Amino acid sequence: MKRFGLVFAAISLLAVSGCTHEDQGPTPDQIRQDTAKATRTAARDAKAAVQGVVDGLKKQKPVNINTASAGDLEALPGIDMARAQKIIANRPYGSSDELVKRRVLPQAEYDRIANQVSAQ
């Protein structure tokens, strides 16, 4: 009977150990599916980023210093309310570089906004 108990215990142990298996990790199909999903997501995100840049460039028109409101002028880098009022008070301008020639803005401040303003 002891022998039967030992054999039964050995068989039970083998059966239990055979039923458990270590995680083998993802299958090749799972890896392909995950890679395809990640690729689709990256492509979608890249398209969205490019579209955002394009939209931003389209919206960025130069501020006309002859017609812009004080608020529009204050949106320019380095232009506060006092500078905006000074720009408005010295209108009209034949070209944007007259802001420096007429001493409305120092050269350094004009250089910061030169590509963002016009005098159309």
KOLVEX-712886 format. One record per residue: x, y negated, z of N, C-alpha, C, O in turn; residue in three letters; residue number from 1; chain. Coordinates in pm, whole numbers, plus 50000, padded with zeros to 5 digits. Layout:
REM residues N
<n_u:X&n_v:Y&n_w:Z&ca_u:X&ca_v:Y&ca_w:Z&c_u:X&c_v:Y&c_w:Z&o_u:X&o_v:Y&o_w:Z&aa:ALA&i:NUM&ch:A> .
...
REM end
This chain:
REM residues 120
<n_u:50080&n_v:50117&n_w:50000&ca_u:50000&ca_v:50000&ca_w:50000&c_u:50086&c_v:49875&c_w:50000&o_u:50052&o_v:49775&o_w:49937&aa:MET&i:1&ch:A> .
<n_u:50199&n_v:49882&n_w:50073&ca_u:50289&ca_v:49767&ca_w:50073&c_u:50341&c_v:49740&c_w:49934&o_u:50356&o_v:49626&o_w:49892&aa:LYS&i:2&ch:A> .
<n_u:50367&n_v:49847&n_w:49864&ca_u:50418&ca_v:49833&ca_w:49729&c_u:50313&c_v:49765&c_w:49641&o_u:50347&o_v:49676&o_w:49563&aa:ARG&i:3&ch:A> .
<n_u:50190&n_v:49805&n_w:49654&ca_u:50083&ca_v:49743&ca_w:49576&c_u:50072&c_v:49594&c_w:49609&o_u:50050&o_v:49511&o_w:49520&aa:PHE&i:4&ch:A> .
<n_u:50086&n_v:49560&n_w:49737&ca_u:50080&ca_v:49420&ca_w:49781&c_u:50194&c_v:49338&c_w:49723&o_u:50176&o_v:49223&o_w:49683&aa:GLY&i:5&ch:A> .
<n_u:50312&n_v:49399&n_w:49719&ca_u:50427&ca_v:49330&ca_w:49661&c_u:50410&c_v:49310&c_w:49512&o_u:50440&o_v:49203&o_w:49459&aa:LEU&i:6&ch:A> .
<n_u:50363&n_v:49411&n_w:49444&ca_u:50341&ca_v:49401&ca_w:49299&c_u:50232&c_v:49298&c_w:49270&o_u:50245&o_v:49218&o_w:49178&aa:VAL&i:7&ch:A> .
<n_u:50126&n_v:49301&n_w:49349&ca_u:50018&ca_v:49205&ca_w:49330&c_u:50068&c_v:49062&c_w:49354&o_u:50034&o_v:48971&o_w:49278&aa:PHE&i:8&ch:A> .
<n_u:50148&n_v:49042&n_w:49456&ca_u:50203&ca_v:48910&ca_w:49486&c_u:50295&c_v:48863&c_w:49374&o_u:50293&o_v:48746&o_w:49336&aa:ALA&i:9&ch:A> .
<n_u:50376&n_v:48955&n_w:49320&ca_u:50467&ca_v:48918&ca_w:49211&c_u:50389&c_v:48882&c_w:49086&o_u:50420&o_v:48784&o_w:49018&aa:ALA&i:10&ch:A> .
<n_u:50286&n_v:48961&n_w:49056&ca_u:50204&ca_v:48932&ca_w:48937&c_u:50130&c_v:48800&c_w:48956&o_u:50121&o_v:48720&o_w:48862&aa:ILE&i:11&ch:A> .
<n_u:50077&n_v:48776&n_w:49074&ca_u:50006&ca_v:48650&ca_w:49102&c_u:50100&c_v:48531&c_w:49087&o_u:50065&o_v:48427&o_w:49031&aa:SER&i:12&ch:A> .
<n_u:50220&n_v:48548&n_w:49139&ca_u:50319&ca_v:48440&ca_w:49129&c_u:50354&c_v:48412&c_w:48983&o_u:50364&o_v:48296&o_w:48944&aa:LEU&i:13&ch:A> .
<n_u:50372&n_v:48515&n_w:48904&ca_u:50402&ca_v:48496&ca_w:48762&c_u:50284&c_v:48432&c_w:48689&o_u:50302&o_v:48347&o_w:48603&aa:LEU&i:14&ch:A> .
<n_u:50164&n_v:48474&n_w:48724&ca_u:50046&ca_v:48418&ca_w:48659&c_u:50032&c_v:48270&c_w:48690&o_u:50004&o_v:48190&o_w:48601&aa:ALA&i:15&ch:A> .
<n_u:50051&n_v:48234&n_w:48815&ca_u:50039&ca_v:48093&ca_w:48854&c_u:50150&c_v:48011&c_w:48790&o_u:50124&o_v:47900&o_w:48742&aa:VAL&i:16&ch:A> .
<n_u:50270&n_v:48062&n_w:48789&ca_u:50380&ca_v:47986&ca_w:48729&c_u:50365&c_v:47977&c_w:48578&o_u:50410&o_v:47879&o_w:48518&aa:SER&i:17&ch:A> .
<n_u:50304&n_v:48075&n_w:48517&ca_u:50282&ca_v:48072&ca_w:48373&c_u:50173&c_v:47974&c_w:48334&o_u:50174&o_v:47921&o_w:48222&aa:GLY&i:18&ch:A> .
<n_u:50079&n_v:47948&n_w:48424&ca_u:49969&ca_v:47857&ca_w:48395&c_u:50010&c_v:47711&c_w:48406&o_u:49953&o_v:47624&o_w:48341&aa:CYS&i:19&ch:A> .
<n_u:50109&n_v:47688&n_w:48487&ca_u:50156&ca_v:47549&ca_w:48499&c_u:50265&c_v:47526&c_w:48397&o_u:50348&o_v:47614&o_w:48372&aa:THR&i:20&ch:A> .
<n_u:50266&n_v:47407&n_w:48339&ca_u:50370&ca_v:47374&ca_w:48243&c_u:50414&c_v:47230&c_w:48264&o_u:50338&o_v:47146&o_w:48313&aa:HIS&i:21&ch:A> .
<n_u:50531&n_v:47205&n_w:48228&ca_u:50583&ca_v:47070&ca_w:48240&c_u:50528&c_v:46986&c_w:48125&o_u:50504&o_v:47037&o_w:48016&aa:GLU&i:22&ch:A> .
<n_u:50509&n_v:46855&n_w:48151&ca_u:50463&ca_v:46764&ca_w:48047&c_u:50573&c_v:46752&c_w:47941&o_u:50685&o_v:46710&o_w:47970&aa:ASP&i:23&ch:A> .
<n_u:50537&n_v:46788&n_w:47821&ca_u:50635&ca_v:46787&ca_w:47712&c_u:50646&c_v:46650&c_w:47646&o_u:50724&o_v:46633&o_w:47552&aa:GLN&i:24&ch:A> .
<n_u:50569&n_v:46551&n_w:47694&ca_u:50573&ca_v:46419&ca_w:47633&c_u:50477&c_v:46413&c_w:47515&o_u:50407&o_v:46510&o_w:47487&aa:GLY&i:25&ch:A> .
<n_u:50473&n_v:46301&n_w:47448&ca_u:50380&ca_v:46286&ca_w:47337&c_u:50416&c_v:46375&c_w:47218&o_u:50532&o_v:46406&o_w:47193&aa:PRO&i:26&ch:A> .
<n_u:50313&n_v:46414&n_w:47149&ca_u:50335&ca_v:46495&ca_w:47029&c_u:50378&c_v:46404&c_w:46915&o_u:50360&o_v:46282&o_w:46924&aa:THR&i:27&ch:A> .
<n_u:50433&n_v:46459&n_w:46809&ca_u:50470&ca_v:46376&ca_w:46694&c_u:50350&c_v:46298&c_w:46637&o_u:50365&o_v:46184&o_w:46593&aa:PRO&i:28&ch:A> .
<n_u:50232&n_v:46361&n_w:46638&ca_u:50113&ca_v:46290&ca_w:46590&c_u:50079&c_v:46171&c_w:46679&o_u:50041&o_v:46064&o_w:46630&aa:ASP&i:29&ch:A> .
<n_u:50092&n_v:46189&n_w:46810&ca_u:50065&ca_v:46079&ca_w:46903&c_u:50165&c_v:45966&c_w:46882&o_u:50129&o_v:45848&o_w:46887&aa:GLN&i:30&ch:A> .
<n_u:50289&n_v:46001&n_w:46859&ca_u:50392&ca_v:45899&ca_w:46835&c_u:50360&c_v:45822&c_w:46708&o_u:50371&o_v:45700&o_w:46705&aa:ILE&i:31&ch:A> .
<n_u:50320&n_v:45893&n_w:46601&ca_u:50284&ca_v:45826&ca_w:46476&c_u:50164&c_v:45734&c_w:46495&o_u:50163&o_v:45622&o_w:46444&aa:ARG&i:32&ch:A> .
<n_u:50064&n_v:45780&n_w:46569&ca_u:49945&ca_v:45697&ca_w:46593&c_u:49980&c_v:45574&c_w:46675&o_u:49934&o_v:45464&o_w:46645&aa:GLN&i:33&ch:A> .
<n_u:50061&n_v:45592&n_w:46779&ca_u:50102&ca_v:45477&ca_w:46861&c_u:50185&c_v:45377&c_w:46782&o_u:50170&o_v:45256&o_w:46798&aa:ASP&i:34&ch:A> .
<n_u:50272&n_v:45429&n_w:46695&ca_u:50355&ca_v:45342&ca_w:46612&c_u:50269&c_v:45265&c_w:46512&o_u:50291&o_v:45146&o_w:46491&aa:THR&i:35&ch:A> .
<n_u:50172&n_v:45332&n_w:46452&ca_u:50083&ca_v:45265&ca_w:46357&c_u:50001&c_v:45156&c_w:46426&o_u:49982&o_v:45047&o_w:46372&aa:ALA&i:36&ch:A> .
<n_u:49953&n_v:45186&n_w:46546&ca_u:49876&ca_v:45086&ca_w:46622&c_u:49963&c_v:44965&c_w:46657&o_u:49920&o_v:44851&o_w:46641&aa:LYS&i:37&ch:A> .
<n_u:50084&n_v:44991&n_w:46703&ca_u:50175&ca_v:44881&ca_w:46738&c_u:50210&c_v:44798&c_w:46616&o_u:50222&o_v:44675&o_w:46625&aa:ALA&i:38&ch:A> .
<n_u:50227&n_v:44863&n_w:46502&ca_u:50258&ca_v:44791&ca_w:46377&c_u:50141&c_v:44703&c_w:46336&o_u:50162&o_v:44588&o_w:46296&aa:THR&i:39&ch:A> .
<n_u:50020&n_v:44755&n_w:46344&ca_u:49901&ca_v:44675&ca_w:46309&c_u:49889&c_v:44554&c_w:46401&o_u:49859&o_v:44443&o_w:46356&aa:ARG&i:40&ch:A> .
<n_u:49911&n_v:44575&n_w:46529&ca_u:49902&ca_v:44465&ca_w:46625&c_u:50009&c_v:44360&c_w:46598&o_u:49981&o_v:44240&o_w:46601&aa:THR&i:41&ch:A> .
<n_u:50130&n_v:44403&n_w:46571&ca_u:50239&ca_v:44308&ca_w:46542&c_u:50210&c_v:44230&c_w:46414&o_u:50235&o_v:44109&o_w:46408&aa:ALA&i:42&ch:A> .
<n_u:50159&n_v:44296&n_w:46312&ca_u:50127&ca_v:44228&ca_w:46185&c_u:50016&c_v:44125&c_w:46208&o_u:50024&o_v:44014&o_w:46157&aa:ALA&i:43&ch:A> .
<n_u:49913&n_v:44162&n_w:46283&ca_u:49804&ca_v:44070&ca_w:46312&c_u:49854&c_v:43948&c_w:46388&o_u:49818&o_v:43835&o_w:46357&aa:ARG&i:44&ch:A> .
<n_u:49938&n_v:43972&n_w:46490&ca_u:49991&ca_v:43862&ca_w:46570&c_u:50082&c_v:43771&c_w:46488&o_u:50080&o_v:43649&o_w:46506&aa:ASP&i:45&ch:A> .
<n_u:50161&n_v:43829&n_w:46400&ca_u:50250&ca_v:43749&ca_w:46315&c_u:50168&c_v:43661&c_w:46220&o_u:50201&o_v:43545&o_w:46199&aa:ALA&i:46&ch:A> .
<n_u:50062&n_v:43718&n_w:46163&ca_u:49976&ca_v:43638&ca_w:46074&c_u:49912&c_v:43523&c_w:46150&o_u:49903&o_v:43411&o_w:46098&aa:LYS&i:47&ch:A> .
<n_u:49867&n_v:43549&n_w:46272&ca_u:49805&ca_v:43443&ca_w:46353&c_u:49906&c_v:43333&c_w:46386&o_u:49872&o_v:43215&o_w:46383&aa:ALA&i:48&ch:A> .
<n_u:50028&n_v:43371&n_w:46416&ca_u:50131&ca_v:43271&ca_w:46447&c_u:50162&c_v:43185&c_w:46325&o_u:50174&o_v:43063&o_w:46335&aa:ALA&i:49&ch:A> .
<n_u:50176&n_v:43249&n_w:46211&ca_u:50205&ca_v:43175&ca_w:46087&c_u:50090&c_v:43080&c_w:46055&o_u:50112&o_v:42965&o_w:46017&aa:VAL&i:50&ch:A> .
<n_u:49966&n_v:43128&n_w:46070&ca_u:49851&ca_v:43042&ca_w:46041&c_u:49847&c_v:42923&c_w:46136&o_u:49811&o_v:42812&o_w:46095&aa:GLN&i:51&ch:A> .
<n_u:49884&n_v:42944&n_w:46262&ca_u:49888&ca_v:42833&ca_w:46357&c_u:49990&c_v:42728&c_w:46318&o_u:49964&o_v:42608&o_w:46331&aa:GLY&i:52&ch:A> .
<n_u:50105&n_v:42770&n_w:46271&ca_u:50208&ca_v:42676&ca_w:46226&c_u:50160&c_v:42600&c_w:46104&o_u:50176&o_v:42478&o_w:46096&aa:VAL&i:53&ch:A> .
<n_u:50100&n_v:42670&n_w:46009&ca_u:50049&ca_v:42606&ca_w:45887&c_u:49942&c_v:42504&c_w:45922&o_u:49943&o_v:42392&o_w:45871&aa:VAL&i:54&ch:A> .
<n_u:49849&n_v:42541&n_w:46009&ca_u:49743&ca_v:42448&ca_w:46049&c_u:49801&c_v:42326&c_w:46119&o_u:49756&o_v:42213&o_w:46097&aa:ASP&i:55&ch:A> .
<n_u:49901&n_v:42349&n_w:46203&ca_u:49964&ca_v:42237&ca_w:46272&c_u:50033&c_v:42141&c_w:46178&o_u:50027&o_v:42020&o_w:46196&aa:GLY&i:56&ch:A> .
<n_u:50098&n_v:42195&n_w:46076&ca_u:50167&ca_v:42109&ca_w:45979&c_u:50068&c_v:42031&c_w:45894&o_u:50094&o_v:41917&o_w:45857&aa:LEU&i:57&ch:A> .
<n_u:49955&n_v:42092&n_w:45863&ca_u:49854&ca_v:42022&ca_w:45782&c_u:49792&c_v:41906&c_w:45860&o_u:49760&o_v:41802&o_w:45802&aa:LYS&i:58&ch:A> .
<n_u:49774&n_v:41925&n_w:45989&ca_u:49710&ca_v:41823&ca_w:46071&c_u:49803&c_v:41708&c_w:46106&o_u:49757&o_v:41599&o_w:46139&aa:LYS&i:59&ch:A> .
<n_u:49931&n_v:41731&n_w:46098&ca_u:50028&ca_v:41631&ca_w:46140&c_u:50053&c_v:41531&c_w:46028&o_u:50140&o_v:41550&o_w:45943&aa:GLN&i:60&ch:A> .
<n_u:49974&n_v:41425&n_w:46029&ca_u:49991&ca_v:41318&ca_w:45931&c_u:50057&c_v:41200&c_w:46002&o_u:50037&o_v:41183&o_w:46123&aa:LYS&i:61&ch:A> .
<n_u:50133&n_v:41121&n_w:45931&ca_u:50196&ca_v:41005&ca_w:45995&c_u:50092&c_v:40907&c_w:46049&o_u:49985&o_v:40889&o_w:45990&aa:PRO&i:62&ch:A> .
<n_u:50123&n_v:40846&n_w:46160&ca_u:50037&ca_v:40745&ca_w:46220&c_u:50063&c_v:40614&c_w:46148&o_u:50178&o_v:40569&o_w:46140&aa:VAL&i:63&ch:A> .
<n_u:49959&n_v:40553&n_w:46097&ca_u:49971&ca_v:40425&ca_w:46027&c_u:49979&c_v:40314&c_w:46133&o_u:49881&o_v:40288&o_w:46202&aa:ASN&i:64&ch:A> .
<n_u:50094&n_v:40250&n_w:46145&ca_u:50113&ca_v:40149&ca_w:46249&c_u:50032&c_v:40023&c_w:46223&o_u:50018&o_v:39939&o_w:46312&aa:ILE&i:65&ch:A> .
<n_u:49978&n_v:40008&n_w:46102&ca_u:49894&ca_v:39891&ca_w:46071&c_u:49748&c_v:39912&c_w:46110&o_u:49675&o_v:39814&o_w:46126&aa:ASN&i:66&ch:A> .
<n_u:49704&n_v:40037&n_w:46125&ca_u:49563&ca_v:40062&ca_w:46153&c_u:49539&c_v:40149&c_w:46277&o_u:49425&o_v:40163&o_w:46320&aa:THR&i:67&ch:A> .
<n_u:49642&n_v:40207&n_w:46334&ca_u:49625&ca_v:40301&ca_w:46446&c_u:49576&c_v:40230&c_w:46571&o_u:49609&o_v:40115&o_w:46597&aa:ALA&i:68&ch:A> .
<n_u:49496&n_v:40302&n_w:46647&ca_u:49450&ca_v:40249&ca_w:46775&c_u:49564&c_v:40259&c_w:46877&o_u:49664&o_v:40326&o_w:46854&aa:SER&i:69&ch:A> .
<n_u:49546&n_v:40191&n_w:46988&ca_u:49647&ca_v:40198&ca_w:47094&c_u:49663&c_v:40342&c_w:47141&o_u:49775&o_v:40386&o_w:47168&aa:ALA&i:70&ch:A> .
<n_u:49553&n_v:40416&n_w:47150&ca_u:49560&ca_v:40555&ca_w:47193&c_u:49639&c_v:40641&c_w:47096&o_u:49717&o_v:40727&o_w:47138&aa:GLY&i:71&ch:A> .
<n_u:49619&n_v:40618&n_w:46966&ca_u:49696&ca_v:40693&ca_w:46867&c_u:49845&c_v:40662&c_w:46877&o_u:49928&o_v:40751&o_w:46864&aa:ASP&i:72&ch:A> .
<n_u:49877&n_v:40537&n_w:46900&ca_u:50018&ca_v:40498&ca_w:46913&c_u:50079&c_v:40555&c_w:47041&o_u:50195&o_v:40595&o_w:47041&aa:LEU&i:73&ch:A> .
<n_u:50000&n_v:40560&n_w:47149&ca_u:50050&ca_v:40614&ca_w:47276&c_u:50075&c_v:40764&c_w:47267&o_u:50149&o_v:40819&o_w:47349&aa:GLU&i:74&ch:A> .
<n_u:50015&n_v:40830&n_w:47170&ca_u:50037&ca_v:40974&ca_w:47153&c_u:50176&c_v:41002&c_w:47095&o_u:50223&o_v:41116&o_w:47097&aa:ALA&i:75&ch:A> .
<n_u:50241&n_v:40900&n_w:47044&ca_u:50376&ca_v:40916&ca_w:46990&c_u:50476&c_v:40927&c_w:47105&o_u:50456&o_v:40865&o_w:47209&aa:LEU&i:76&ch:A> .
<n_u:50583&n_v:41004&n_w:47088&ca_u:50681&ca_v:41021&ca_w:47196&c_u:50748&c_v:40889&c_w:47234&o_u:50799&o_v:40817&o_w:47149&aa:PRO&i:77&ch:A> .
<n_u:50745&n_v:40859&n_w:47363&ca_u:50812&ca_v:40740&ca_w:47416&c_u:50733&c_v:40612&c_w:47404&o_u:50780&o_v:40507&o_w:47448&aa:GLY&i:78&ch:A> .
<n_u:50613&n_v:40616&n_w:47347&ca_u:50531&ca_v:40494&ca_w:47334&c_u:50430&c_v:40490&c_w:47447&o_u:50341&o_v:40575&o_w:47456&aa:ILE&i:79&ch:A> .
<n_u:50444&n_v:40389&n_w:47533&ca_u:50347&ca_v:40371&ca_w:47641&c_u:50247&c_v:40262&c_w:47602&o_u:50251&o_v:40213&o_w:47489&aa:ASP&i:80&ch:A> .
<n_u:50159&n_v:40226&n_w:47694&ca_u:50055&ca_v:40128&ca_w:47662&c_u:50115&c_v:39993&c_w:47624&o_u:50067&o_v:39928&o_w:47530&aa:MET&i:81&ch:A> .
<n_u:50218&n_v:39950&n_w:47694&ca_u:50280&ca_v:39820&ca_w:47665&c_u:50341&c_v:39819&c_w:47525&o_u:50324&o_v:39722&o_w:47451&aa:ALA&i:82&ch:A> .
<n_u:50412&n_v:39927&n_w:47487&ca_u:50472&ca_v:39935&ca_w:47353&c_u:50363&c_v:39940&c_w:47246&o_u:50374&o_v:39876&o_w:47142&aa:ARG&i:83&ch:A> .
<n_u:50257&n_v:40016&n_w:47272&ca_u:50148&ca_v:40025&ca_w:47176&c_u:50085&c_v:39887&c_w:47153&o_u:50056&o_v:39850&o_w:47039&aa:ALA&i:84&ch:A> .
<n_u:50063&n_v:39812&n_w:47259&ca_u:50006&ca_v:39677&ca_w:47247&c_u:50100&c_v:39584&c_w:47171&o_u:50055&o_v:39498&o_w:47095&aa:GLN&i:85&ch:A> .
<n_u:50229&n_v:39600&n_w:47193&ca_u:50327&ca_v:39517&ca_w:47122&c_u:50328&c_v:39550&c_w:46973&o_u:50340&o_v:39460&o_w:46890&aa:LYS&i:86&ch:A> .
<n_u:50314&n_v:39677&n_w:46938&ca_u:50307&ca_v:39716&ca_w:46797&c_u:50183&c_v:39654&c_w:46733&o_u:50190&o_v:39598&o_w:46624&aa:ILE&i:87&ch:A> .
<n_u:50071&n_v:39665&n_w:46802&ca_u:49945&ca_v:39610&ca_w:46750&c_u:49954&c_v:39458&c_w:46735&o_u:49906&o_v:39403&o_w:46636&aa:ILE&i:88&ch:A> .
<n_u:50015&n_v:39390&n_w:46832&ca_u:50023&ca_v:39244&ca_w:46830&c_u:50110&c_v:39191&c_w:46716&o_u:50092&o_v:39077&o_w:46674&aa:ALA&i:89&ch:A> .
<n_u:50202&n_v:39270&n_w:46664&ca_u:50292&ca_v:39225&ca_w:46559&c_u:50251&c_v:39271&c_w:46419&o_u:50331&o_v:39261&o_w:46326&aa:ASN&i:90&ch:A> .
<n_u:50130&n_v:39320&n_w:46402&ca_u:50082&ca_v:39363&ca_w:46270&c_u:50063&c_v:39243&c_w:46179&o_u:50045&o_v:39132&o_w:46230&aa:ARG&i:91&ch:A> .
<n_u:50067&n_v:39259&n_w:46051&ca_u:50088&ca_v:39379&ca_w:45971&c_u:50236&c_v:39403&c_w:45946&o_u:50319&o_v:39313&o_w:45960&aa:PRO&i:92&ch:A> .
<n_u:50266&n_v:39525&n_w:45908&ca_u:50402&ca_v:39567&ca_w:45876&c_u:50409&c_v:39608&c_w:45730&o_u:50317&o_v:39672&o_w:45679&aa:TYR&i:93&ch:A> .
<n_u:50516&n_v:39572&n_w:45664&ca_u:50537&ca_v:39615&ca_w:45526&c_u:50596&c_v:39754&c_w:45519&o_u:50572&o_v:39827&o_w:45423&aa:GLY&i:94&ch:A> .
<n_u:50674&n_v:39792&n_w:45620&ca_u:50731&ca_v:39927&ca_w:45632&c_u:50750&c_v:39956&c_w:45779&o_u:50756&o_v:39865&o_w:45862&aa:SER&i:95&ch:A> .
<n_u:50760&n_v:40083&n_w:45812&ca_u:50770&ca_v:40120&ca_w:45953&c_u:50900&c_v:40074&c_w:46016&o_u:50905&o_v:40053&o_w:46138&aa:SER&i:96&ch:A> .
<n_u:51006&n_v:40059&n_w:45937&ca_u:51132&ca_v:40015&ca_w:45997&c_u:51130&c_v:39869&c_w:46042&o_u:51224&o_v:39822&o_w:46106&aa:ASP&i:97&ch:A> .
<n_u:51024&n_v:39798&n_w:46008&ca_u:51008&ca_v:39661&ca_w:46059&c_u:50987&c_v:39660&c_w:46210&o_u:51003&o_v:39557&o_w:46274&aa:GLU&i:98&ch:A> .
<n_u:50951&n_v:39773&n_w:46267&ca_u:50939&ca_v:39781&ca_w:46412&c_u:51073&c_v:39748&c_w:46478&o_u:51076&o_v:39688&o_w:46585&aa:LEU&i:99&ch:A> .
<n_u:51182&n_v:39786&n_w:46414&ca_u:51315&ca_v:39754&ca_w:46468&c_u:51356&c_v:39615&c_w:46424&o_u:51408&o_v:39537&o_w:46505&aa:VAL&i:100&ch:A> .
<n_u:51335&n_v:39581&n_w:46297&ca_u:51376&ca_v:39449&ca_w:46245&c_u:51310&c_v:39336&c_w:46323&o_u:51372&o_v:39232&o_w:46345&aa:LYS&i:101&ch:A> .
<n_u:51185&n_v:39355&n_w:46363&ca_u:51114&ca_v:39252&ca_w:46438&c_u:51131&c_v:39266&c_w:46589&o_u:51070&o_v:39193&o_w:46667&aa:ARG&i:102&ch:A> .
<n_u:51214&n_v:39359&n_w:46629&ca_u:51244&ca_v:39384&ca_w:46770&c_u:51121&c_v:39425&c_w:46851&o_u:51108&o_v:39391&o_w:46969&aa:ARG&i:103&ch:A> .
<n_u:51033&n_v:39496&n_w:46786&ca_u:50917&ca_v:39552&ca_w:46856&c_u:50961&c_v:39677&c_w:46932&o_u:50918&o_v:39701&o_w:47045&aa:VAL&i:104&ch:A> .
<n_u:51048&n_v:39755&n_w:46869&ca_u:51105&ca_v:39875&ca_w:46932&c_u:51256&c_v:39875&c_w:46916&o_u:51307&o_v:39829&o_w:46814&aa:LEU&i:105&ch:A> .
<n_u:51328&n_v:39926&n_w:47016&ca_u:51472&ca_v:39944&ca_w:46998&c_u:51497&c_v:40058&c_w:46898&o_u:51411&o_v:40144&o_w:46877&aa:PRO&i:106&ch:A> .
<n_u:51612&n_v:40057&n_w:46836&ca_u:51646&ca_v:40156&ca_w:46735&c_u:51630&c_v:40300&c_w:46786&o_u:51577&o_v:40385&o_w:46715&aa:GLN&i:107&ch:A> .
<n_u:51674&n_v:40326&n_w:46908&ca_u:51666&ca_v:40462&ca_w:46964&c_u:51521&c_v:40510&c_w:46973&o_u:51492&o_v:40626&o_w:46942&aa:ALA&i:108&ch:A> .
<n_u:51430&n_v:40423&n_w:47016&ca_u:51289&ca_v:40461&ca_w:47025&c_u:51230&c_v:40480&c_w:46886&o_u:51151&o_v:40571&o_w:46863&aa:GLU&i:109&ch:A> .
<n_u:51267&n_v:40394&n_w:46794&ca_u:51217&ca_v:40409&ca_w:46657&c_u:51266&c_v:40539&c_w:46596&o_u:51190&o_v:40608&o_w:46527&aa:TYR&i:110&ch:A> .
<n_u:51391&n_v:40575&n_w:46620&ca_u:51446&ca_v:40699&ca_w:46565&c_u:51366&c_v:40821&c_w:46611&o_u:51353&o_v:40918&o_w:46537&aa:ASP&i:111&ch:A> .
<n_u:51312&n_v:40815&n_w:46734&ca_u:51233&ca_v:40928&ca_w:46786&c_u:51101&c_v:40945&c_w:46712&o_u:51051&o_v:41056&o_w:46701&aa:ARG&i:112&ch:A> .
<n_u:51045&n_v:40835&n_w:46660&ca_u:50913&ca_v:40843&ca_w:46597&c_u:50915&c_v:40814&c_w:46446&o_u:50810&o_v:40817&o_w:46382&aa:ILE&i:113&ch:A> .
<n_u:51031&n_v:40787&n_w:46391&ca_u:51041&ca_v:40744&ca_w:46252&c_u:50970&c_v:40838&c_w:46154&o_u:50907&o_v:40791&o_w:46059&aa:ALA&i:114&ch:A> .
<n_u:50980&n_v:40968&n_w:46174&ca_u:50917&ca_v:41061&ca_w:46081&c_u:50769&c_v:41083&c_w:46112&o_u:50703&o_v:41162&o_w:46044&aa:ASN&i:115&ch:A> .
<n_u:50717&n_v:41015&n_w:46215&ca_u:50578&ca_v:41032&ca_w:46254&c_u:50494&c_v:40908&c_w:46229&o_u:50375&o_v:40907&o_w:46259&aa:GLN&i:116&ch:A> .
<n_u:50556&n_v:40802&n_w:46174&ca_u:50482&ca_v:40677&ca_w:46150&c_u:50499&c_v:40632&c_w:46007&o_u:50596&o_v:40667&o_w:45938&aa:VAL&i:117&ch:A> .
<n_u:50403&n_v:40551&n_w:45963&ca_u:50410&ca_v:40489&ca_w:45831&c_u:50343&c_v:40353&c_w:45841&o_u:50277&o_v:40321&o_w:45940&aa:SER&i:118&ch:A> .
<n_u:50360&n_v:40274&n_w:45735&ca_u:50297&ca_v:40141&ca_w:45730&c_u:50221&c_v:40127&c_w:45599&o_u:50242&o_v:40030&o_w:45525&aa:ALA&i:119&ch:A> .
<n_u:50136&n_v:40221&n_w:45569&ca_u:50063&ca_v:40222&ca_w:45441&c_u:49962&c_v:40111&c_w:45434&o_u:49892&o_v:40098&o_w:45333&aa:GLN&i:120&ch:A> .
REM end
